Amino acid sequence: MSQFAINIIFVGGSFLLYILIAIWAKAGSTKDFYVAGGGVHPVTNGMAIGADWMSAASFISMAGLIAAGGYSNSTFLMGWTGGYVLLAPYLRKFGKFTVPEFIGDRFYSKNARLVAVICLIVASVTYVIGQMAGAGVAFSRFLEVDSTMGLIIAAVVVFVYAVLGGMKGITYTQVAQYCVLIVAYTIPAVFISLQLTGNPLPPLGLFSTHIDSGMPILEKLNQVITDLGFNSYTADIDNKLNMVLFTLSLMIGTAGLPHVIIRFFTVPKVADARWSAGWALVFIALLYLTAPAVASMARLNLMTTIYPDGTDAAPILYEDRPNWVKEWEITGLIKFEDKNNDGRIQLYNDTPAYQAEAEARGWAGNELTVNRDILVLANPEIANLPGWVVGLIAAGGLAAALSTAAGLLLAISSAVSHDLIKGSINPNISEKGELLAARISMSVAIVVATYLGANPPGFAAQVVALAFGIAAASLFPALMMGIFSKRVNNIGAIAGMLTGLAFTLIYIFVYKGWLFIPGTNNLPDTPDNWVMGISPLSIGAIGAIVNFAVAFVVSNVTEEPPVEIQELVESVRYPRGAGSAHDH
């Protein structure tokens, strides 16, 4: 059986499962659509949160970034951890359907709710672009179509099970997707760890001995890549400020991400929200503890594919390139250009610092371009694992991308239908009309996300990091102050959210080249040009500080919140009883 046929079986079988689950769990009410009826078991919810959380960025792109940058990109691992456990029980006690609804009620203002809708949509749309881009990468290789067609296929699948099932369908679909993605991620990692180190546990294999060289595997990797002009894989980071801010941005962005927060509204009790968070951390840890090993072993496998003897002396002939390179070349995500016409593949760090060494060898520039997002997906093929493993990781990568995309699209549609239409435009809309509006808004969101996903502003994980920064600068401070401060009022919250969002977006847009500032030549997105070395991916942490500061200053020079609002804050902070999500 051909590899294509195997891929079709695994991918098609998983898609059929998701769609059947969506049909079985079809949402029949707004409560089903928004919070799955409010009766999801904590273990089930924890697994669904894990799938919602471990997106294409985690499954496909994070290991690729760590593989390329080594220790310097471990900030993704440190930042993408349990930030959401900060707020989950409190928001569940409040008993609302959506994040903007909480903000609107807590700050007793429809305008605050509307601003929260804007912040949510900007963050979620940015995030979903990364998911659709990741899905396009996976589809383009495993279904042998171009990435645009891959995006369209992904959009159709999400449309069927997300629009039909709402939160109820998405919840049980995500449980299945978690099982698929975690098995798909760990099985190839176990095989590759055994091949390279003899240790079946990838996290331990990372600190084991490389079988072929007898060296510690990280030491071997450092030797291979530094000989080719790359930085040491385990080298320390020079800019500690940017590292801390980036990690902080990811962590507090996590706590402010609406598609994760709304999952805690689906359980019956506050205690269940806490248990859901605990189970989610267990399920997430299975992948996150494996990712560094997958990254380092993928990088070593890639380098030794191009330099089979493990040194830079004899690059492989292009005509002898392995099948996995040929297959990925079809997608355009691996590109080769023979710049010195010697028929060999030169892969090295093409920088001025290494130029003299390269010229001495007769090299005329790096000749192989590898998209970082493919490394995890290509890992089984690089290591010559059985065809069923390749099919399995195809299904896993798509499960990761589609599960998070569905959660984000639900957050967007809920914000539009429940917070914008029912909350502001037409408060008397019927439940049937609201459900229809939710499905239409999700359909529109899918179309927009697919269009933007065709031209993402970076690798999947980088796009997602921008979304975290936006959530950190806009929603997280409002949620924190709404729960832990009785003094912050509606005017302060609105001013803080708008200022934090505007500050962060302007910084990102300037350095990504999307906003031209008169008198400048479009500042390049490089550390030398960043203010105090703070990257656009890290600026969300500063945006959050700006948000907090503005909100507190404005609140303290304006009237205190009403007494009943202060009592509400007190009751949320020291919860008694379960609370329940309910219709409005």
C-alpha positions in Angstrom: 0.0 0.0 0.0 1.3 3.4 -0.9 2.1 6.1 1.7 -0.6 8.3 0.2 -3.2 5.6 0.7 -2.1 5.1 4.3 -2.3 8.8 4.9 -5.8 8.9 3.5 -6.9 6.1 5.8 -5.5 7.7 8.9 -6.6 11.3 8.1 -9.9 10.3 6.6 -10.7 7.9 9.4 -10.0 10.6 12.0 -12.1 13.2 10.2 -15.0 10.7 9.9 -14.8 10.2 13.7 -14.9 13.9 14.4 -17.9 14.5 12.1 -19.9 11.5 13.6 -19.2 12.9 17.1 -20.4 16.3 16.0 -23.6 14.8 14.6 -24.2 12.8 17.8 -23.5 15.8 20.0 -25.3 18.4 17.9 -26.2 21.6 19.8 -29.9 22.0 20.2 -29.8 25.2 22.4 -27.7 28.2 23.0 -26.5 26.6 26.3 -25.4 23.5 24.3 -23.7 25.7 21.7 -21.9 28.0 24.2 -21.1 25.8 27.2 -22.0 22.2 26.2 -25.0 22.3 28.5 -22.8 23.0 31.5 -22.5 19.3 32.5 -19.1 18.2 31.2 -17.0 15.9 33.5 -13.7 17.4 34.8 -11.5 14.7 33.3 -13.3 15.0 29.9 -13.0 18.8 30.2 -9.3 18.5 31.1 -8.7 16.4 28.0 -10.7 18.8 25.8 -8.7 21.7 27.3 -5.5 19.8 26.4 -6.6 19.5 22.8 -7.8 23.1 22.7 -4.5 24.2 24.2 -2.1 22.1 22.2 -2.6 23.7 18.9 -0.7 23.6 15.6 1.8 25.9 17.3 2.5 23.3 20.0 2.3 20.1 17.9 3.8 21.3 14.6 5.7 24.5 15.1 7.0 24.7 18.7 9.5 21.8 18.3 10.5 23.3 14.9 11.3 26.6 16.6 13.2 24.9 19.4 15.1 22.8 16.8 16.2 25.9 15.0 17.0 28.1 18.0 17.8 25.6 20.7 17.8 26.9 24.3 16.9 30.5 23.1 13.5 29.2 22.0 12.8 27.3 25.1 10.9 30.4 26.2 7.9 28.9 24.2 8.0 25.9 26.6 8.3 28.0 29.7 5.7 30.5 28.7 3.0 28.1 27.3 2.2 26.5 30.7 -0.7 26.8 33.1 -1.4 30.5 33.1 -5.1 29.9 32.8 -5.3 28.3 36.3 -5.0 31.8 37.7 -8.5 32.8 36.8 -10.5 29.7 35.9 -12.3 29.0 39.2 -13.3 32.7 39.7 -14.7 33.1 36.2 -16.6 29.8 36.6 -18.1 31.1 39.9 -19.3 34.2 38.1 -21.4 31.9 35.9 -21.4 33.5 32.5 -21.1 32.2 28.9 -18.3 34.4 27.6 -15.3 36.6 28.7 -16.9 39.8 27.3 -20.0 39.1 29.3 -18.0 38.8 32.5 -16.2 42.1 31.7 -19.5 43.8 30.8 -21.3 42.8 34.0 -18.3 43.3 36.3 -17.6 46.8 35.0 -21.3 47.5 34.7 -21.0 48.8 31.1 -22.1 47.7 27.7 -19.2 49.7 26.3 -16.7 47.7 28.4 -18.3 44.5 27.0 -18.0 45.9 23.4 -14.3 46.8 23.9 -13.8 43.2 25.3 -15.4 41.8 22.1 -13.0 43.8 20.0 -10.0 42.6 22.0 -11.2 39.0 21.9 -11.8 39.1 18.1 -8.4 40.6 17.4 -6.5 38.1 19.6 -8.6 35.1 18.4 -8.4 35.9 14.7 -4.6 36.3 15.0 -4.4 33.0 16.8 -6.6 31.1 14.4 -4.4 32.3 11.4 -1.6 30.3 12.9 -3.8 27.2 13.2 -5.0 27.4 9.7 -1.5 27.9 8.4 -0.4 24.8 10.4 -3.3 22.8 8.9 -2.3 24.0 5.4 1.3 22.7 6.0 0.1 19.3 7.1 -2.5 18.9 4.4 -0.1 20.0 1.6 2.3 17.2 2.4 0.1 14.3 3.5 -2.7 14.8 0.9 -0.2 15.9 -1.7 -1.9 19.2 -2.5 -0.7 22.8 -2.4 -1.0 24.7 0.9 -3.9 26.8 -0.3 -6.0 23.7 -1.1 -4.9 22.3 2.2 -6.3 25.4 4.0 -9.6 25.0 2.1 -9.9 21.3 3.1 -9.2 22.2 6.7 -11.8 25.0 6.6 -14.5 22.6 5.3 -13.8 20.0 8.0 -13.9 22.6 10.8 -17.0 24.1 9.3 -18.9 20.8 9.4 -18.2 19.8 13.0 -17.8 23.2 14.7 -20.8 25.0 13.1 -23.0 22.0 13.6 -22.0 20.9 17.1 -21.0 24.2 18.8 -19.3 23.7 22.2 -21.1 20.4 22.8 -19.8 18.9 19.6 -16.4 20.5 19.9 -15.9 19.2 23.5 -16.3 15.6 22.6 -14.5 16.0 19.3 -11.6 17.5 21.1 -11.4 14.5 23.5 -11.0 12.3 20.4 -8.5 14.8 18.9 -6.4 14.8 22.1 -6.1 11.0 22.0 -5.1 11.1 18.3 -2.6 14.0 18.7 -0.8 12.7 21.9 -0.4 9.2 20.4 0.8 10.6 17.1 3.3 12.8 18.9 4.8 10.3 21.3 5.0 7.2 19.2 7.5 8.7 16.6 9.4 10.3 19.5 9.8 6.9 21.2 11.0 5.3 17.9 13.5 8.1 17.2 14.8 8.2 20.8 15.4 4.5 20.6 17.2 4.8 17.3 19.5 7.6 18.4 20.1 6.8 22.1 18.6 3.4 22.9 16.3 5.0 25.5 12.6 4.6 24.8 11.7 7.7 26.9 12.4 10.8 24.9 12.8 13.2 27.8 15.5 10.9 29.2 16.9 10.2 25.8 17.6 13.9 25.5 20.3 13.5 28.2 21.5 10.1 27.0 24.4 9.0 24.8 24.3 9.2 21.0 24.7 5.6 19.9 26.8 6.3 16.7 29.3 8.7 18.2 29.3 7.7 21.9 28.9 11.4 22.8 26.1 12.9 24.8 23.4 13.7 22.2 23.3 17.4 23.0 27.1 17.6 22.8 27.0 15.8 19.4 24.4 18.2 18.1 26.4 21.2 19.2 29.5 19.8 17.4 27.6 19.2 14.2 25.9 22.6 14.0 28.8 24.8 15.3 31.1 23.3 12.6 28.6 24.8 10.1 28.5 28.3 11.6 25.4 27.9 13.7 25.2 29.0 17.3 25.6 26.4 19.9 22.3 24.6 20.5 22.6 25.0 24.3 24.1 28.5 24.2 22.8 31.0 26.8 20.6 34.0 25.8 22.2 37.4 25.7 19.1 39.5 26.1 17.6 38.3 29.4 15.1 41.2 29.5 13.5 40.1 26.3 13.5 36.5 27.4 11.7 37.3 30.7 9.2 39.6 29.0 8.5 37.0 26.2 7.9 34.3 28.8 5.7 36.6 30.9 3.7 37.6 27.8 3.0 34.0 26.9 2.0 33.1 30.5 -0.4 36.0 31.1 -1.6 35.8 27.5 -2.6 32.2 28.4 -4.7 33.5 31.3 -6.4 35.9 29.0 -7.2 33.7 26.1 -10.9 33.4 25.7 -11.1 30.0 23.9 -9.4 28.4 26.9 -11.3 30.3 29.6 -14.7 29.4 28.1 -13.9 25.8 28.6 -14.2 26.3 32.4 -17.8 27.4 31.9 -18.8 23.9 30.7 -18.4 22.1 34.1 -21.2 21.9 36.8 -19.3 23.4 39.8 -16.4 25.6 40.7 -14.5 22.6 42.2 -14.9 20.9 38.8 -13.2 23.9 37.2 -10.2 23.5 39.5 -10.1 19.7 38.8 -10.3 20.5 35.0 -7.3 22.7 35.3 -5.3 20.0 37.1 -6.2 17.3 34.6 -5.4 19.6 31.7 -1.9 20.2 33.1 -1.4 16.4 33.3 -2.5 15.9 29.7 -0.5 18.9 28.4 2.7 17.8 30.2 2.7 14.6 28.2 3.5 16.6 25.1 5.5 19.4 26.6 8.0 17.1 28.3 8.5 15.3 25.0 8.9 18.4 22.8 12.5 19.3 23.6 13.7 15.8 22.8 11.7 15.8 19.5 13.2 19.2 18.6 16.9 18.3 19.3 16.6 14.8 17.7 14.9 16.3 14.6 17.7 18.8 14.2 20.4 16.2 14.5 18.6 13.9 12.1 18.3 16.7 9.6 21.9 17.7 9.8 23.2 14.1 9.5 20.9 13.5 6.5 22.7 16.3 4.7 26.1 15.4 6.2 25.9 11.6 6.5 29.3 11.1 8.2 28.4 13.7 10.9 30.9 16.3 9.8 30.9 19.2 7.3 33.4 17.5 5.0 31.1 15.7 2.6 27.6 17.1 1.9 25.2 14.7 0.3 24.8 14.8 -3.5 21.5 16.4 -4.5 20.6 13.4 -6.7 21.2 11.1 -3.7 18.8 13.1 -1.4 16.5 10.9 0.5 12.8 10.4 -0.4 11.5 12.5 2.4 13.3 15.5 1.0 11.8 14.8 -2.5 8.3 14.5 -1.0 8.5 17.7 0.9 10.0 19.6 -2.0 6.7 19.1 -3.8 5.0 21.2 -1.2 7.5 24.1 -1.6 8.4 23.9 2.1 11.9 22.6 1.3 13.8 24.4 -1.5 17.2 23.6 -3.0 19.3 25.9 -5.1 22.7 24.7 -6.3 24.6 28.0 -6.0 28.1 26.7 -6.8 27.0 24.0 -9.3 28.8 21.1 -7.6 25.7 19.0 -7.3 25.9 18.8 -3.5 23.6 20.3 -0.8 25.4 22.8 1.3 23.4 23.6 4.5 25.1 26.1 6.8 24.7 29.4 8.5 25.0 31.8 5.6 26.1 34.9 7.6 29.1 37.3 7.3 30.8 35.7 10.3 31.0 32.4 8.5 31.6 33.7 5.0 35.4 33.3 4.9 35.1 29.7 6.0 32.4 29.0 3.4 34.4 30.6 0.6 37.5 28.6 1.5 35.4 25.4 0.9 34.1 26.7 -2.4 30.6 27.3 -1.1 28.6 30.2 -2.6 25.8 30.4 -0.1 23.4 28.2 1.9 21.5 26.0 -0.7 18.8 24.4 1.4 15.8 26.2 2.9 13.7 24.2 5.3 10.4 25.6 6.7 10.6 25.1 10.5 7.0 24.0 10.7 7.7 20.7 8.8 10.2 19.2 11.2 7.8 17.4 13.5 5.7 16.2 10.6 8.7 15.1 8.6 10.4 13.4 11.6 9.1 9.9 11.0 10.1 10.0 7.3 13.6 11.4 8.2 14.1 8.5 10.6 12.7 5.9 8.1 9.8 4.8 10.4 7.0 2.6 9.1 4.4 4.2 6.8 1.6 3.8 9.5 3.6 6.1 11.8 3.8 8.8 9.1 0.0 8.4 8.6 -0.5 8.7 12.4 1.5 11.9 12.7 -0.4 13.4 9.8 -3.7 12.7 11.6 -2.2 14.1 14.8 -0.9 17.3 13.3 -4.3 18.0 11.7 -6.1 17.1 15.0 -3.9 19.7 16.8 -4.6 22.4 14.3 -8.3 21.8 13.9 -9.1 21.3 17.6 -7.7 24.7 18.6 -9.2 26.4 15.4 -12.6 25.1 16.4 -12.3 26.5 20.0 -11.1 29.9 18.7 -13.9 30.1 16.2 -16.4 29.3 18.9 -15.0 32.1 21.0 -15.3 34.5 18.1 -18.9 33.4 17.2 -20.0 33.6 20.8 -18.6 37.1 21.1 -20.4 38.2 18.0 -23.8 36.5 18.6 -24.0 36.6 22.4 -22.1 39.7 23.3 -22.5 41.9 20.3 -25.9 41.0 18.8 -27.8 39.9 21.9 -25.8 42.1 24.3 -26.0 45.3 22.3 -27.8 45.3 19.0 -30.9 43.1 19.6 -31.3 42.1 23.3 -34.8 40.6 22.5 -33.5 38.1 19.9 -35.0 34.6 20.3 -32.8 31.6 21.3 -33.3 30.2 17.8 -32.3 33.5 16.2 -29.2 33.7 18.5 -28.2 30.2 17.6 -28.5 31.0 13.9 -26.5 34.2 14.4 -23.8 32.1 16.2 -23.5 29.7 13.3 -23.4 32.4 10.7 -20.7 34.4 12.6 -18.6 31.2 12.9 -19.0 30.5 9.2 -17.8 34.1 8.4 -14.9 33.7 10.9 -13.8 30.5 9.1 -13.8 32.2 5.7 -11.7 35.1 7.1 -9.3 32.8 8.9 -8.8 30.7 5.8 -8.0 33.8 3.7 -5.6 35.2 6.2 -4.0 31.8 6.9 -2.9 31.6 3.3 -0.4 34.5 4.0 0.5 34.3 7.7 2.9 36.8 9.1 5.4 34.2 10.3 5.7 30.6 11.4 2.6 29.1 13.2 4.1 29.4 16.6 5.3 33.0 16.0 1.8 34.1 14.8 0.3 32.4 17.9 2.8 34.3 20.1 1.5 37.6 18.7 -2.0 36.5 19.7 -0.8 35.8 23.2 0.8 39.2 23.4 -2.5 40.8 22.3 -4.5 38.9 24.9 -1.9 39.7 27.6 -2.1 43.4 26.9 -5.9 43.7 26.5 -8.0 41.0 28.2 -5.8 39.7 31.0 -5.4 42.9 33.0 -9.2 43.5 32.8 -9.9 40.0 34.1 -7.4 40.3 36.9 -8.6 43.7 38.0 -12.2 42.6 37.7 -11.6 39.7 40.1 -9.0 41.1 42.5 -9.7 44.9 42.7 -12.9 46.5 43.9 -11.6 50.0 43.1 -11.2 49.6 39.3 -14.3 51.1 37.6 -15.8 50.9 34.1 -14.0 54.0 32.8 -10.6 52.7 34.0 -11.2 49.3 32.6 -12.1 50.6 29.2 -9.2 53.1 29.1 -6.8 50.3 30.1 -8.0 47.8 27.5 -7.9 50.3 24.7 -4.5 51.7 25.7 -3.0 48.3 26.1 -4.4 47.0 22.8 -3.4 50.1 20.9 0.1 50.2 22.3 0.8 46.5 21.6 -0.7 46.6 18.1 1.2 49.7 17.0 4.5 48.2 18.2 3.8 44.9 16.4 2.7 46.7 13.2 5.7 49.0 13.1 8.3 46.2 13.4 6.4 43.7 11.2 6.3 46.4 8.5 2.5 46.7 8.4 2.4 50.3 9.6 4.6 53.0 8.0 5.8 55.7 10.3 6.7 59.0 8.4 10.3 59.9 8.6 11.4 56.3 9.0 12.4 53.6 6.5 10.2 50.9 7.9 12.2 49.7 10.9 13.5 46.1 10.2 12.3 43.5 12.7 15.7 42.8 14.2 17.1 43.1 17.8 19.2 46.1 16.8 16.1 48.1 16.0 13.8 47.0 18.8 13.3 49.4 21.7 15.6 48.2 24.5 15.9 44.9 22.6 12.2 44.0 23.2 10.8 42.0 20.3 7.2 42.3 18.9 6.6 38.9 20.3 7.4 40.1 23.8 5.7 43.5 23.8 2.5 42.1 25.2 4.0 42.0 28.7 4.7 45.8 28.5 1.3 46.4 27.0 -0.2 44.6 30.1 1.8 46.9 32.4 0.5 49.9 30.5 -3.1 48.6 30.7 -2.8 48.1 34.5 -1.3 51.5 35.0 -3.9 53.4 33.0 -6.8 51.5 34.5 -5.6 52.2 38.1 -4.8 55.9 37.5 -8.1 56.6 35.6 -10.1 54.6 38.2 -8.6 56.5 41.1 -9.5 60.0 39.7 -13.1 58.9 38.9 -16.0 57.6 40.9 -15.8 54.3 42.8 -17.8 51.4 41.4 -21.3 51.0 42.9 -21.5 49.1 46.2 -23.3 46.1 44.7 -20.4 45.7 42.2 -17.9 45.8 45.0 -19.9 43.1 46.8 -20.0 41.1 43.6 -16.2 41.2 43.4 -16.0 40.1 47.0 -18.3 37.1 46.4 -16.4 36.0 43.3 -13.0 36.2 45.0 -14.1 34.1 47.9 -16.5 31.7 46.2 -19.1 29.7 48.1 -21.3 27.3 46.2 -21.2 26.2 42.7 -22.7 29.0 40.6 -24.2 28.1 37.2 -24.0 29.3 33.7 -27.3 30.5 32.6 -29.1 32.2 29.7 -29.8 35.9 29.6 
